[in-house]
Amino acid sequence: MTREELWNTYCKRNPSFAGDGEITMSARGLKKLFDQTWEIAQQQAKKPDSYGPGPSAFEQLFGGFKR
């Protein structure tokens, strides 16, 4: 998933993010953003690496978590 695809996912779930104005987040909103990021990273980690064997994008980003 590219950076733009991830941002579009956030905007689809949180339409106010797509605007140009300032956004303030509640603790609940920040937790939701964290949970969405975690879910997307987990989904990507389960996909085969298109560049061949090696650490997944999730492992590269967050370190060598064991599944």
Buried (B, 14 or more C-beta within 10 A) or exposed (E): EEEEEBEBBBEEEBEEBEEEEEEEEEEEEEEBBEEBEEEBBEEBBEEEBEEEEEEBBBBEEEEEEEE
